[in-house]
Amino acid sequence: MFHTNTNGTERERNMRKTTVIAASIVGGLAATALIASAGFALATGINESRGQDHGGGRSAGQAMHNGQSMHDGRGPSAEMAAGLSSISSGTLTSEQRAALASMAEEEKVAHDLYIAFGDLYGDTVFDRIANAETHHLGAVQTLLERYQLPDPTAGEAAGQFSSESMQQLYDSLLAQGSTDRDAAYAAARLVEETDIADLTAATDGLTAPDVRAVYDRLLTGSQRHLSAFGG
């Protein structure tokens, strides 16, 4: 929380700024989505550096090892859900609904791979980014609940996926990354590059403010993760 000593002139300037912002909102849905995305980031109080710079990724990811949901109503995932509550929902096409469900599995693929690579090589970057993927999946799960869509990751243990394509992707990347450390980093970069491509494609024609806010958040995260893995 920020505290400032605001005099009358400053208050007047702030009121004028508020008026300008309010007027810009009338400009259309694109402006609304942009403001919603910014509000989501502020409301959650979470940034990707938190996912990368703090230890404990393994403990945060432990829920998936126990076959539990990574969105359990506690911690940053709960904060993400609270942030989304202030953003309106919209309308999704059948293709956009399918993409949202697929996004949940992509986040789980990333999480489970990074946990496995962290176990293999002991590099904390895998654990820290797996922790961030936990929060990302929590946000996607919140959207699935909001739009009354089934969660394809529910009840799936670590390394297990309901769709054959995601299972094959995970198995292939795990085998690739298990050969040596460099191969693990290459596999991680491929995961993030795939996420970036899929998120970019998923936002094309998307009008739902809450889904766009989450996708923008995930896209920023994937770009930072790619950099962390040497991309």
C-alpha positions in Angstrom: 0.0 0.0 0.0 1.3 3.4 -0.9 0.9 6.5 1.3 1.5 10.0 0.1 0.9 13.5 1.3 -1.3 14.9 -1.5 -2.0 18.6 -1.6 -4.9 20.2 -3.4 -3.0 20.8 -6.6 -1.9 17.2 -6.7 -5.4 16.0 -6.1 -6.7 18.1 -8.9 -4.1 16.6 -11.2 -5.0 13.1 -10.1 -8.7 13.8 -10.8 -7.9 15.0 -14.3 -5.9 11.8 -14.9 -8.8 9.7 -13.7 -11.1 11.6 -16.0 -8.8 10.9 -19.0 -8.6 7.2 -18.1 -12.3 6.9 -17.7 -12.8 8.5 -21.1 -10.4 6.1 -22.7 -12.4 3.2 -21.4 -15.3 4.3 -23.6 -13.0 3.7 -26.6 -14.0 0.1 -26.8 -13.3 -3.5 -25.7 -9.6 -3.4 -26.6 -9.0 -0.6 -24.1 -11.1 -2.4 -21.5 -9.1 -5.6 -22.0 -5.8 -3.7 -21.6 -6.9 -2.0 -18.4 -8.2 -5.4 -17.1 -4.9 -7.0 -17.8 -3.0 -4.4 -15.9 -5.5 -4.6 -13.0 -5.1 -8.3 -12.9 -1.3 -8.0 -12.5 -1.7 -5.4 -9.8 -4.5 -7.3 -8.0 -2.6 -10.6 -7.8 0.6 -9.0 -6.4 2.6 -11.6 -8.3 5.3 -11.2 -10.8 7.4 -13.7 -12.6 10.5 -12.7 -10.7 8.7 -14.2 -7.6 8.4 -17.4 -9.4 12.1 -17.4 -10.5 13.9 -15.8 -7.6 12.4 -17.6 -4.7 13.3 -21.1 -3.6 10.6 -23.6 -2.7 9.5 -24.4 -6.2 9.7 -28.1 -5.3 7.4 -27.7 -2.2 4.9 -25.7 -4.2 4.9 -28.3 -6.9 4.6 -31.2 -4.4 0.8 -31.1 -4.7 1.0 -32.5 -8.2 3.3 -35.3 -7.0 0.4 -36.2 -4.6 -2.1 -36.3 -7.4 -3.8 -33.1 -6.1 -4.8 -29.9 -7.9 -2.2 -27.2 -8.1 -5.0 -24.7 -7.4 -5.9 -25.4 -3.8 -7.2 -22.0 -2.8 -4.0 -21.0 -0.9 -1.1 -18.6 -1.6 -0.4 -17.0 -5.0 -2.9 -19.1 -6.9 -5.7 -17.9 -4.6 -4.4 -14.3 -5.1 -4.7 -14.8 -8.9 -8.3 -16.0 -8.5 -9.1 -13.0 -6.4 -7.6 -10.7 -9.0 -9.6 -12.4 -11.7 -12.8 -11.8 -9.7 -12.6 -8.1 -10.6 -12.4 -8.7 -14.4 -15.6 -9.4 -16.3 -16.1 -12.6 -18.3 -17.1 -12.7 -22.0 -18.1 -15.0 -24.7 -15.9 -17.9 -26.0 -16.2 -19.7 -29.3 -16.0 -23.5 -29.3 -12.5 -23.2 -30.6 -11.5 -20.8 -27.8 -13.0 -23.1 -25.2 -10.9 -26.0 -26.5 -7.8 -23.8 -26.5 -8.4 -22.8 -22.9 -8.6 -26.5 -21.8 -5.5 -27.3 -23.8 -3.7 -24.4 -22.1 -4.2 -26.1 -18.8 -2.5 -29.2 -20.0 0.4 -27.2 -21.5 1.0 -25.6 -18.1 1.0 -29.0 -16.5 3.4 -30.3 -19.1 5.8 -27.5 -18.3 5.4 -28.0 -14.5 5.9 -31.7 -14.5 8.9 -31.6 -16.9 10.6 -28.9 -14.8 10.1 -30.9 -11.6 11.5 -34.0 -13.3 14.5 -32.1 -14.6 15.1 -30.5 -11.2 15.2 -34.0 -9.6 17.6 -35.2 -12.3 20.1 -32.3 -12.3 19.5 -30.3 -9.1 19.4 -27.0 -11.0 17.1 -24.7 -8.9 16.0 -22.8 -12.0 13.7 -25.8 -12.8 12.1 -25.8 -9.4 11.6 -22.0 -9.4 10.0 -21.9 -12.8 7.9 -25.0 -11.9 6.6 -22.9 -9.0 5.5 -20.2 -11.4 3.8 -22.8 -13.6 1.8 -23.8 -10.6 0.4 -20.3 -10.4 -0.2 -20.2 -14.1 -2.2 -23.4 -14.0 -4.2 -22.1 -11.1 -5.3 -19.0 -13.1 -6.3 -21.2 -16.1 -8.2 -23.5 -13.7 -10.1 -20.5 -12.4 -11.1 -19.6 -16.0 -12.2 -23.2 -16.6 -14.4 -23.0 -13.5 -15.8 -19.6 -14.5 -16.8 -20.9 -18.0 -18.0 -24.2 -16.6 -15.5 -26.2 -18.6 -14.0 -29.6 -17.5 -10.4 -29.4 -16.2 -8.4 -32.0 -18.2 -5.7 -31.9 -15.5 -8.0 -32.9 -12.6 -6.9 -36.0 -10.9 -3.9 -36.6 -13.2 -0.7 -37.5 -11.4 2.7 -36.1 -12.3 3.7 -37.0 -15.8 0.1 -38.2 -16.7 -2.2 -36.4 -19.2 -5.7 -37.0 -20.3 -5.0 -36.3 -24.0 -2.8 -38.5 -26.1 -1.1 -35.6 -27.8 0.0 -34.0 -24.5 1.1 -37.4 -23.2 3.3 -38.0 -26.2 4.7 -34.4 -26.0 5.6 -34.9 -22.3 7.1 -38.3 -22.9 9.2 -37.1 -25.8 10.5 -34.0 -24.0 11.3 -36.0 -20.9 13.3 -38.5 -22.9 15.1 -35.8 -24.6 15.9 -33.9 -21.5 17.0 -37.0 -19.6 20.1 -37.5 -21.7 22.1 -34.6 -20.2 21.7 -31.2 -18.7 22.1 -29.3 -22.0 19.3 -31.4 -23.5 17.1 -30.6 -20.6 17.5 -26.9 -21.1 16.8 -27.3 -24.8 13.6 -29.2 -24.0 12.6 -26.4 -21.6 13.2 -23.8 -24.3 11.0 -25.8 -26.7 8.3 -25.9 -24.1 8.3 -22.1 -23.6 8.6 -21.4 -27.3 5.6 -23.6 -27.9 3.6 -21.9 -25.1 4.5 -18.5 -26.6 3.3 -19.6 -30.1 0.1 -21.1 -28.7 -0.7 -18.2 -26.5 -0.2 -15.7 -29.3 -2.5 -17.7 -31.6 -5.1 -18.1 -28.9 -5.4 -14.3 -28.4 -6.3 -13.8 -32.1 -10.0 -12.8 -32.2 -10.3 -13.2 -28.4 -12.7 -10.7 -26.8 -13.3 -12.1 -23.3 -11.5 -9.7 -21.0 -10.7 -12.2 -18.2 -9.2 -14.8 -20.6 -7.2 -12.2 -22.4 -5.8 -10.9 -19.1 -4.7 -14.4 -18.1 -3.2 -15.1 -21.6 -1.3 -11.8 -21.5 0.1 -12.8 -18.0 1.1 -16.3 -19.2 2.7 -14.9 -22.3 4.9 -12.5 -20.3 5.8 -15.4 -18.0 6.8 -17.7 -20.9 9.0 -15.0 -22.4 10.8 -14.6 -19.1 11.1 -18.4 -18.6 12.5 -18.7 -22.1 15.2 -16.2 -21.2 15.9 -18.0 -17.9 16.6 -21.2 -19.9 19.0 -19.4 -22.2 16.6 -18.6 -25.0 
